[in-house]
Amino acid sequence: MPIVAHSQLPAFATLNREGFDVVAASASLSSLPSLRIGLLNLMPDAAVQATERQFLRLIDAYGADANLYVYPFALEFDDRGEIAQAHIDAHYARLESLREDGLDALIITGANPTAEDITAEPFWGSLMQVIDWARTNVESIICSCLATHAVLHRYHGVERTELPQRRWGVYEHDEIDLAHSLLAGLSAPVIAPHSHRYDISRAAMEAAGIKVLVASKTAGVHLAVSDDQFRFMFFQGHPEYDAISLLKEYKREVRRFLSGQRSEYPPYPENYLNAEARVRLGDYRQQVTKTKSADVTLPLFPEAPLAGSCVNTWGEAGRTVYRNWLAELIRRA
């Protein structure tokens, strides 16, 4: 019984309908080991609930006898819209109560960067307060993308660099430390999506004493750890992504082009769309670029027809890493 539905968070019910192993709090067994896992959700409004589901699915991969309590929370300064804020107010834990009751583990999601200088992000101060506390009070912390860059900047003085073009797509990683316990059960290559404008190279991480576990010459570092006890786990890739996550990002970038927020039509995410999907999207591009300057209604983005062609080739690798991580935390509990 991996995940305990200890609140009315809609994601618990959704995962239960999808067939994941979610049990009511009344069905949890006091005889089993338990973990309290915080989920700091930094994602923008439109992605808040999808992000909850994505990380819960990874946590559900543990698949052994334990009570796993997941507590989403957010930073209070966040300038949220009415719907997202109502969801957070109704279903999210308060940081003060999590500090008081304690956490065994913490997951910090990525976020959309808004500033070239990471310390200029509006959430920087509040995020550092959480990380400073967790560093000495939480057994292990998973950092995703921007959170990885934040921690490496804060404690190791490592600066991220802006890539010539966004690293965006699905990539094979064949530089793998298969002897590490977090990678037990994996084999090369490890497949994972990436979606980031900023990057920290393998050389920069290793110079700072960070151990790189999964990387490739094409996509860079996917997973690294701070030490043998993996106090921090650093992801630049996104094992939590759904099959359609990159498609939704592509749709967002097309909308940004049509609204004038980006100057060029977006390229396809690499190694992601099949030939039929690219043809359909090519036709769509021709339609919208022809009508963009005309006073006509733009055709709808063909998300539904394309969704079926998006295949999740990376999910099992991500679940394996999370399964190994949770098994080690249970062992230490």
C-alpha atoms as one frame of an Amber mdcrd trajectory, in Angstrom:
protein
   0.000   0.000   0.000   2.379   2.717  -1.186   0.440   6.018  -1.040  -1.962
   6.974   1.746  -4.785   9.334   0.740  -4.679  11.323   3.968  -6.530  14.343
   2.544  -9.074  15.259  -0.129  -6.357  16.142  -2.643  -7.997  15.356  -6.026
  -4.810  13.719  -7.294  -5.287  10.830  -4.844  -8.691  10.006  -6.326  -7.372
  10.392  -9.871  -4.537   7.950  -9.296  -6.916   5.515  -7.643  -9.143   5.583
 -10.759  -6.065   5.022 -12.917  -5.330   1.824 -11.006  -2.449   3.057  -8.872
  -2.075   1.732  -5.341  -3.686   4.432  -3.199  -5.397   3.605   0.086  -7.522
   5.614   2.494  -5.896   6.757   5.718  -8.224   4.419   7.625  -6.744   1.461
   5.731  -3.120   2.250   6.530  -1.416  -0.189   8.893   0.481   1.030  11.933
   2.639  -2.089  11.783   4.217  -0.945   8.498   7.093   1.528   8.166   6.016
   5.019   7.145   7.584   7.921   5.282   6.497  11.556   5.256   7.391  13.108
   1.894   7.027  16.808   1.163   6.311  17.961  -2.407   7.184  21.627  -2.923
   5.263  22.568  -6.061   6.832  25.537  -7.852   5.042  25.039 -11.149   2.785
  27.718 -12.673  -0.985  27.601 -12.266  -1.791  25.601 -15.399   0.579  22.803
 -14.368  -0.034  22.626 -10.615  -2.359  19.632 -10.512  -0.691  17.753 -13.374
   2.629  18.087 -11.543   1.119  16.592  -8.377  -0.079  13.567 -10.330   3.244
  13.111 -12.117   5.315  12.928  -8.936   2.737  10.818  -7.116   2.939   8.246
  -9.912   6.703   8.027  -9.429   6.318   7.642  -5.669   3.704   4.927  -6.205
   6.403   2.892  -7.958   7.746   1.766  -4.565   5.252  -1.073  -4.617   6.164
  -2.642  -1.252   4.605  -2.658   2.194   4.881   0.849   3.628   2.708   3.853
   4.370   3.804   6.738   2.136   2.324  10.089   3.125   2.832  12.828   0.524
   2.280  16.461   1.528   2.162  18.986  -1.315   2.922  22.555  -0.306   3.722
  25.845  -1.993   5.561  29.053  -1.194   3.194  31.581   0.316   4.434  34.537
  -1.722   3.371  32.904  -4.986   1.184  35.198  -7.104  -1.401  32.604  -8.034
  -4.630  32.914  -9.961  -7.908  32.430  -8.149  -8.482  28.792  -9.170  -4.952
  27.590  -8.407  -4.835  29.472  -5.115  -8.169  27.977  -4.050  -6.787  24.505
  -4.791  -3.658  25.214  -2.746  -5.640  26.700   0.139  -7.950  23.683   0.234
  -5.481  20.843  -0.216  -1.895  21.915   0.490  -0.016  21.596   3.766   1.523
  24.604   5.493   5.290  24.747   5.712   5.134  25.607   9.402   3.251  22.400
  10.216   5.610  20.308   8.075   8.586  21.744   9.925   6.947  21.016  13.248
   5.947  17.440  12.396   9.045  16.695  10.324   9.669  15.172   6.902  11.683
  12.138   5.905  12.117  13.296   2.323  11.443  16.314   0.145  10.842  16.678
  -3.589  11.192  20.159  -5.111   9.660  20.521  -8.572  11.044  22.589 -11.389
   9.755  26.029 -12.293   9.622  28.230 -15.366  12.670  30.518 -15.142  11.834
  34.208 -15.405  15.262  35.788 -14.848  18.744  35.289 -16.262  20.123  35.646
 -12.722  18.630  32.758 -10.757  18.813  34.754  -7.515  16.444  37.310  -9.082
  13.625  34.774  -9.280  10.721  36.076  -7.164  10.677  32.895  -5.090  14.445
  32.806  -4.428  14.414  33.951  -0.796  11.536  31.720   0.241  12.951  28.741
  -1.622  16.320  29.154   0.097  14.622  29.185   3.499  13.007  25.831   2.708
  16.227  24.309   1.381  18.335  25.629   4.263  15.935  23.973   6.697  15.652
  20.731   4.720  19.403  20.392   4.318  19.817  19.657   8.016  16.382  18.249
   8.887  15.386  15.977   5.987  17.027  12.674   5.089  17.062  13.144   1.320
  15.986  15.872  -1.110  15.160  15.454  -4.803  15.657  18.608  -6.874  14.165
  18.997 -10.336  15.692  21.246 -12.997  15.644  24.829 -11.670  15.748  23.546
  -8.087  18.931  21.657  -9.019  20.482  24.862 -10.320  19.387  26.734  -7.197
  21.014  24.271  -4.790  24.248  24.028  -6.783  24.448  27.830  -6.847  23.655
  28.162  -3.150  25.988  25.573  -1.662  28.614  24.942  -4.341  28.942  28.284
  -6.137  28.182  26.643  -9.479  26.635  28.963 -12.063  24.218  27.668 -14.648
  24.802  28.696 -18.266  22.242  29.567 -20.926  22.271  27.098 -23.798  22.514
  28.372 -27.392  19.105  26.823 -27.882  16.719  25.132 -25.506  17.420  21.449
 -24.783  14.035  20.029 -25.565  13.054  16.474 -26.363  13.676  12.849 -25.410
  17.267  11.622 -25.206  19.277   8.457 -24.634  21.869   8.582 -21.865  24.650
   6.016 -22.065  27.098   7.433 -19.510  25.710   5.546 -16.497  27.115   4.489
 -13.131  25.321   1.158 -12.984  27.119   0.214  -9.765  25.249   2.885  -7.804
  22.345   1.662  -5.673  19.950   4.246  -7.107  20.374   2.692 -10.553  19.903
  -0.958  -9.559  17.815  -2.714 -12.174  18.644  -0.277 -14.991  20.681  -0.845
 -18.115  22.070   1.468 -20.773  20.756   3.559 -22.343  18.546   5.408 -19.869
  15.901   7.420 -21.719  14.617  10.698 -20.286  13.011  13.945 -21.453  14.757
  17.292 -21.060  13.215  20.734 -21.240  15.483  23.556 -20.126  17.153  26.727
 -21.387  19.813  26.715 -18.669  22.293  23.950 -17.953  25.057  22.876 -15.613
  27.635  20.710 -17.349  29.062  17.436 -16.144  32.496  19.051 -15.781  31.105
  21.845 -13.600  29.250  19.383 -11.375  32.224  17.081 -10.944  34.525  20.036
 -10.198  32.142  20.891  -7.331  32.333  17.348  -5.950  28.971  16.219  -7.329
  28.748  12.605  -8.488  27.139  12.252 -11.916  25.105   9.063 -12.298  23.351
   9.453 -15.668  24.492  11.640 -18.562  25.008  11.779 -22.306  27.178  13.799
 -24.648  24.049  15.052 -26.424  21.744  15.939 -23.524  24.227  16.490 -20.698
  23.551  15.448 -17.106  20.246  13.796 -16.304  20.880  12.661 -12.704  23.569
  13.373 -10.122  23.919  13.083  -6.339  25.648  15.195  -3.699  27.293  12.267
  -1.882  27.031   8.555  -1.197  24.084   9.128   1.135  22.386  11.208  -1.615
  21.347  14.004   0.722  20.577  15.764  -2.552  19.546  14.130  -5.810  19.863
  16.447  -8.798  17.737  15.975 -11.919  18.133  18.085 -15.043  15.931  15.692
 -16.982  12.259  15.108 -16.223  11.439  11.460 -15.441   8.083  12.617 -14.037
   6.781  13.824 -17.413   3.621  12.284 -18.854   3.608  11.041 -22.435   1.919
  14.283 -23.555   3.913  16.747 -21.438   6.230  17.771 -24.278   3.249  18.036
 -26.628   1.563  20.441 -24.225   4.788  22.457 -24.013   4.944  22.592 -27.815
   1.330  23.796 -27.899   2.221  26.520 -25.372   5.173  27.651 -27.498   3.007
  27.794 -30.624   0.563  30.002 -28.716   3.440  32.225 -27.617   4.473  32.612
 -31.265   0.932  33.436 -32.349   0.598  36.041 -29.596   3.922  37.641 -30.485
   5.746  36.484 -27.329   8.333  34.613 -29.375   9.672  35.698 -32.751  10.122
  32.305 -34.411   7.802  29.353 -34.791   8.928  26.661 -32.314  10.903  23.626
 -33.491   9.662  20.153 -32.648  10.920  18.553 -29.432  13.739  16.231 -30.504
  13.260  12.454 -30.771   9.639  12.708 -29.646   7.115  12.961 -32.476   6.663
  10.316 -35.140   6.510  11.106 -38.863   2.706  11.213 -38.973   2.576  13.683
 -36.086   5.188  15.926 -37.718   3.192  15.960 -40.955   0.028  16.930 -39.075
   1.861  19.667 -37.194   3.448  20.884 -40.422  -0.018  21.256 -41.928  -1.153
  23.105 -38.817   1.794  25.472 -39.050   0.905  26.323 -42.621  -2.690  27.037
 -41.627  -1.891  29.304 -38.685   0.958  31.212 -40.333  -1.274  31.967 -43.324
  -4.120  33.191 -41.147  -2.099  34.868 -38.380  -2.236  38.304 -40.002  -5.815
  37.916 -41.210  -8.880  38.812 -39.215 -10.034  35.206 -38.920 -10.284  32.648
 -36.166  -7.184  30.511 -35.916  -7.697  26.739 -36.160  -7.492  24.775 -32.941
  -4.231  23.065 -32.101  -4.719  19.323 -32.859  -3.783  18.140 -29.369  -6.326
  15.320 -29.077  -5.476  13.634 -32.415  -1.756  13.863 -31.640  -1.898  12.609
 -28.053  -2.232   8.982 -29.110   1.055   9.144 -31.010   3.004  10.350 -27.957
   4.667   7.366 -26.281   6.224   7.389 -22.817   9.535   5.587 -23.328  11.156
   6.911 -20.146   8.645   6.125 -17.398   9.997   2.781 -16.226  13.519   4.142
 -15.790  12.173   6.986 -13.665  10.067   4.628 -11.572  13.079   2.387 -11.005
  15.169   5.256  -9.632  12.330   6.373  -7.343  11.735   2.776  -6.220  15.400
   2.444  -5.259  15.369   5.806  -3.508  12.290   4.981  -1.439  13.613   1.525
  -0.579  16.768   3.101   0.835  14.738   5.627   2.851  12.573   2.842   4.249
  15.719   0.922   5.171  17.015   3.943   7.096  13.671   4.700   8.787
